[in-house]
């Protein structure tokens, strides 16, 4: 009996390929260039499974052209690239990869926080150009982290991970989320719930950890910057469109905040020219989960999800398992 067919939009890692190759006849997209929309639509047409990245849209158009498709597995925790209701209508199970990247992403959010506060990237660039004149009293003066107030917007696994890291710096931790955490979690993390506007006004550092939803798109825009301290720093490792980049550039230009550190962008892979030109912004290329261990675990999870569906089992990380009655 022939194996079901799968399209995988990146070669992935050996551990994930071993799972996929065992269960599927796999077509891997191996070109260094990202698969184009036209190629994606053409190649997925006769496939039973799709393993993709967050850069590939799984929408009504794709699903209509892939009548045999039974599972769409994205190698990401965020799934704004997948139209889940459309998948359900087409009886396609959508899956993602939650949990495995939480601590790694919290690590990187903390890295960005420290780097932007202490102007590390500016200093590195100064040294590499050979123009550093030597030590002086007022060079690259940044902001303290120890004992300051950290505002965490979105208090899921990654946000809570950041709160744990802040304890080592004796920070006051405020959080805002749609649901308040249990009292024992609040005590463990020394975290205080705050209204959104209150968090903006009191925090020295604001770190974003919300999913991209209609209500979170441009959550941080002109009105939010007006409420922040002029000494505040913004960190975003969630999704780019959560921040209005034009408003951010204006806020920095007008010195309404002290700086920002971004790992995600409103129009990836493009970055606003107004931000590129600024020294008070750190721009990272969407690498918050980019460790060998974590990215391998993500790929293995996506492969496992896809294999489970084709074996008639409920996948571990289904977004709509009822689509096939699993």
C-alpha positions as CSV (number, residue, x, y, z in Angstrom):
1,X,0.0,0.0,0.0
2,X,1.4,3.4,-1.0
3,X,2.2,6.0,1.6
4,X,0.3,9.2,1.8
5,X,2.0,12.2,0.3
6,X,3.3,15.2,2.2
7,X,4.7,18.6,1.2
8,X,7.2,20.1,3.6
9,X,8.2,23.7,2.8
10,X,11.6,23.4,4.5
11,X,14.1,20.5,4.7
12,X,13.7,20.6,8.6
13,X,16.1,18.6,10.8
14,X,17.1,14.9,10.6
15,X,15.0,13.9,13.6
16,X,11.9,15.4,12.1
17,X,12.7,14.0,8.6
18,X,13.0,10.5,10.0
19,X,9.4,10.7,11.3
20,X,8.1,12.1,8.1
21,X,9.9,9.7,5.8
22,X,8.6,6.8,7.8
23,X,5.0,7.8,7.3
24,X,4.9,9.7,4.0
25,X,6.2,10.0,0.5
26,X,7.7,13.4,1.2
27,X,8.4,16.3,-1.2
28,X,10.7,18.7,0.5
29,X,11.2,22.2,-0.7
30,X,15.0,22.5,-0.6
31,X,15.7,25.8,-2.5
32,X,17.4,28.4,-0.4
33,X,14.6,30.8,-1.5
34,X,11.3,30.6,0.3
35,X,8.7,28.7,-1.6
36,X,6.5,31.1,-3.6
37,X,2.8,31.2,-3.3
38,X,2.4,29.9,-6.8
39,X,4.7,26.9,-6.1
40,X,3.0,26.2,-2.8
41,X,-0.4,26.1,-4.4
42,X,0.8,23.9,-7.3
43,X,2.7,21.4,-5.1
44,X,0.1,21.0,-2.4
45,X,-2.7,20.1,-4.8
46,X,-2.3,16.3,-4.5
47,X,-0.9,16.1,-1.0
48,X,-2.4,14.5,2.1
49,X,-0.3,16.5,4.5
50,X,1.3,19.9,4.6
51,X,4.1,20.8,7.0
52,X,4.8,24.5,6.7
53,X,6.3,27.5,8.4
54,X,4.6,30.6,9.7
55,X,5.5,32.3,6.4
56,X,3.1,30.1,4.4
57,X,-0.6,31.0,4.4
58,X,-3.0,28.1,4.7
59,X,-6.3,29.7,3.7
60,X,-9.4,29.1,1.7
61,X,-7.6,29.4,-1.6
62,X,-5.1,26.8,-0.7
63,X,-7.6,24.4,0.8
64,X,-9.9,24.6,-2.2
65,X,-7.0,23.5,-4.4
66,X,-5.9,20.6,-2.2
67,X,-9.0,18.3,-1.9
68,X,-7.0,15.4,-0.5
69,X,-5.3,17.4,2.3
70,X,-6.1,16.1,5.8
71,X,-3.6,18.0,8.0
72,X,-1.7,21.3,8.0
73,X,1.0,21.4,10.6
74,X,2.8,24.6,11.1
75,X,6.3,24.6,12.7
76,X,5.4,27.5,15.1
77,X,3.4,28.2,18.2
78,X,1.6,31.1,16.6
79,X,-0.8,30.1,13.9
80,X,-2.1,33.4,12.4
81,X,-0.8,31.9,9.1
82,X,-3.6,29.3,9.3
83,X,-7.3,30.0,8.8
84,X,-8.5,27.5,11.3
85,X,-12.2,27.9,10.6
86,X,-11.5,27.3,6.9
87,X,-9.5,24.2,7.7
88,X,-12.5,22.9,9.8
89,X,-14.9,23.5,6.9
90,X,-12.5,21.5,4.6
91,X,-12.1,18.8,7.2
92,X,-8.4,19.5,7.5
93,X,-6.8,19.3,11.0
94,X,-4.6,22.3,11.8
95,X,-1.8,21.8,14.3
96,X,1.0,24.0,15.9
97,X,4.0,23.5,18.2
98,X,3.2,25.1,21.7
99,X,5.3,24.6,24.8
100,X,8.7,23.7,23.5
101,X,9.9,27.2,22.8
102,X,8.6,29.0,25.9
103,X,11.8,29.2,27.9
104,X,14.0,29.8,24.9
105,X,11.8,32.7,23.8
106,X,11.7,34.1,27.4
107,X,15.5,33.9,27.3
108,X,15.6,36.0,24.2
109,X,13.1,38.6,25.4
110,X,15.4,39.0,28.4
111,X,18.4,39.3,26.1
112,X,16.7,42.1,24.2
113,X,15.7,43.8,27.4
114,X,19.2,43.9,28.7
115,X,20.8,44.8,25.4
116,X,18.5,47.7,24.7
117,X,18.8,49.1,28.2
118,X,22.6,49.0,28.2
119,X,23.0,50.0,24.5
120,X,25.0,46.9,23.7
121,X,24.5,46.9,20.0
122,X,25.5,50.5,19.7
123,X,28.7,49.8,21.6
124,X,29.5,46.7,19.5
125,X,29.1,48.8,16.3
126,X,31.4,51.5,17.7
127,X,34.1,49.0,18.5
128,X,33.9,47.3,15.1
129,X,34.3,50.6,13.2
130,X,37.5,51.3,15.1
131,X,36.3,54.8,16.1
132,X,36.0,54.3,19.9
133,X,38.1,57.1,21.4
134,X,38.5,55.4,24.8
135,X,36.6,55.4,28.1
136,X,34.7,58.5,29.1
137,X,32.2,59.3,31.8
138,X,29.1,59.9,29.7
139,X,29.5,57.3,26.9
140,X,26.5,55.3,25.9
141,X,24.6,56.0,29.1
142,X,21.7,53.6,29.3
143,X,19.1,52.6,31.8
144,X,19.3,50.4,34.9
145,X,17.4,47.1,35.0
146,X,17.9,46.1,38.6
147,X,15.0,47.2,40.8
148,X,12.9,48.7,37.9
149,X,9.4,47.9,36.9
150,X,8.7,45.3,34.2
151,X,5.3,45.3,32.5
152,X,4.4,42.1,30.7
153,X,1.5,42.2,28.3
154,X,0.2,38.7,27.8
155,X,0.9,36.4,30.8
156,X,1.0,33.0,29.3
157,X,3.9,30.6,29.4
158,X,6.4,32.9,27.8
159,X,5.3,36.0,29.8
160,X,5.5,34.0,33.0
161,X,9.0,32.8,32.1
162,X,10.1,36.4,31.7
163,X,8.6,37.2,35.1
164,X,10.8,34.4,36.6
165,X,13.9,35.9,35.1
166,X,13.0,39.3,36.5
167,X,13.0,38.0,40.0
168,X,16.8,37.7,39.9
169,X,17.0,41.5,39.2
170,X,14.6,42.4,42.0
171,X,12.2,43.9,39.5
172,X,8.6,44.8,40.3
173,X,6.5,42.8,37.8
174,X,3.2,44.0,36.5
175,X,1.1,41.9,34.1
176,X,-1.9,42.4,31.9
177,X,-4.0,39.6,30.4
178,X,-7.6,38.9,29.7
179,X,-7.6,36.4,32.6
180,X,-5.9,36.9,35.9
181,X,-3.6,34.2,37.1
182,X,-4.4,32.0,40.2
183,X,-3.3,33.5,43.5
184,X,-0.5,30.9,43.9
185,X,1.0,31.8,40.5
186,X,0.8,35.5,41.5
187,X,2.7,34.7,44.7
188,X,5.3,32.5,43.1
189,X,6.1,35.1,40.4
190,X,5.7,38.2,42.6
191,X,3.5,39.6,39.9
192,X,0.7,42.2,40.2
193,X,-2.2,42.4,37.8
194,X,-2.6,45.9,36.2
195,X,-5.0,47.5,33.9
196,X,-3.5,48.0,30.5
197,X,-3.2,51.8,30.8
198,X,-1.8,51.5,34.3
199,X,0.9,49.1,33.1
200,X,1.9,51.4,30.3
201,X,2.2,54.3,32.7
202,X,4.2,52.6,35.4
203,X,6.6,50.3,33.6
204,X,10.2,51.0,32.8
205,X,10.2,48.0,30.4
206,X,7.2,46.7,28.5
207,X,7.5,43.2,26.9
208,X,4.8,41.9,24.6
209,X,3.7,38.3,24.6
210,X,0.2,38.2,23.1
211,X,-1.0,36.3,20.0
212,X,-2.0,38.2,16.9
213,X,-5.7,38.6,16.9
214,X,-8.0,41.4,15.6
215,X,-8.0,43.0,19.0
216,X,-4.2,42.9,19.4
217,X,-3.3,44.3,16.0
218,X,-1.7,47.7,16.7
219,X,-2.3,47.2,20.4
220,X,0.8,49.4,20.8
221,X,0.2,52.5,18.8
222,X,0.2,56.3,19.2
223,X,-2.3,56.2,22.1
224,X,-0.1,53.7,24.0
225,X,3.1,55.6,23.5
226,X,1.4,58.7,24.9
227,X,0.9,56.8,28.2
228,X,4.4,55.4,28.5
229,X,7.3,56.9,30.5
230,X,9.8,58.8,28.4
231,X,12.4,56.5,30.0
232,X,10.6,53.3,29.0
233,X,11.8,50.6,26.6
234,X,9.5,48.4,24.5
235,X,10.4,44.7,23.7
236,X,8.4,42.7,21.2
237,X,9.0,38.9,20.6
238,X,5.3,38.1,19.9
239,X,4.0,39.1,16.5
240,X,5.0,42.2,14.4
241,X,1.6,43.7,13.8
242,X,1.0,44.0,17.5
243,X,3.1,47.2,17.2
244,X,2.3,50.0,14.8
245,X,5.8,50.6,13.5
246,X,5.1,54.0,12.1
247,X,3.8,55.1,15.5
248,X,6.9,53.5,17.1
249,X,9.3,55.4,14.9
250,X,7.4,58.6,15.6
251,X,7.5,58.0,19.4
252,X,11.2,57.4,19.3
253,X,11.8,60.5,17.1
254,X,9.8,62.6,19.5
255,X,11.6,61.0,22.5
256,X,8.3,59.7,24.0
257,X,10.1,56.5,24.9
258,X,13.8,55.7,25.4
259,X,14.2,52.7,23.0
260,X,12.8,49.5,21.6
261,X,14.0,46.0,20.8
262,X,12.2,44.0,18.2
263,X,12.4,40.4,17.0
264,X,9.2,40.5,14.8
265,X,7.9,43.0,12.3
266,X,4.7,44.4,10.9
267,X,5.5,43.4,7.3
268,X,8.1,40.6,7.6
269,X,10.6,40.3,6.2
270,X,10.5,44.0,5.4
271,X,11.5,46.4,8.2
272,X,10.5,50.0,8.3
273,X,13.2,52.3,6.9
274,X,12.5,54.7,9.7
275,X,13.4,52.1,12.3
276,X,16.5,50.8,10.4
277,X,17.9,54.4,10.5
278,X,17.6,54.6,14.3
279,X,20.3,53.7,16.9
280,X,17.8,53.4,19.7
281,X,16.2,50.3,18.3
282,X,17.6,46.8,18.2
283,X,16.4,44.8,15.2
284,X,16.7,41.0,15.5
285,X,15.7,38.7,12.6
286,X,12.9,36.7,14.3
287,X,15.2,34.4,16.2
288,X,13.7,34.2,19.7
289,X,13.2,30.4,19.4
290,X,16.4,29.9,17.3
291,X,18.4,27.3,19.3
292,X,19.3,23.9,17.9
293,X,17.4,22.1,20.6
294,X,14.2,24.2,20.4
295,X,13.9,24.4,16.7
296,X,14.5,20.7,16.4
297,X,11.8,20.0,19.0
298,X,9.4,22.2,17.1
299,X,10.0,20.4,13.8
300,X,9.7,17.0,15.5
301,X,6.4,18.1,17.0
302,X,5.0,19.2,13.7
303,X,6.1,15.9,12.1
304,X,4.5,14.0,14.9
305,X,1.3,15.9,14.6
306,X,1.1,15.2,10.8
307,X,1.8,11.5,11.3
308,X,-0.8,11.1,14.0
309,X,-3.6,12.5,11.8
310,X,-2.8,10.2,8.9
311,X,-2.8,7.3,11.3
312,X,-6.3,8.2,12.5
313,X,-5.1,9.4,15.9
314,X,-5.8,12.7,17.6
315,X,-2.6,14.8,17.2
316,X,-1.0,16.1,20.4
317,X,-1.4,19.8,19.3
318,X,-4.5,20.0,17.2
319,X,-6.2,23.4,16.9
320,X,-9.4,21.7,15.5
321,X,-9.2,18.0,16.1
322,X,-13.0,17.7,15.6
323,X,-12.5,18.5,11.9
324,X,-11.9,14.8,11.4
325,X,-13.7,13.6,14.4
326,X,-10.5,12.5,16.0
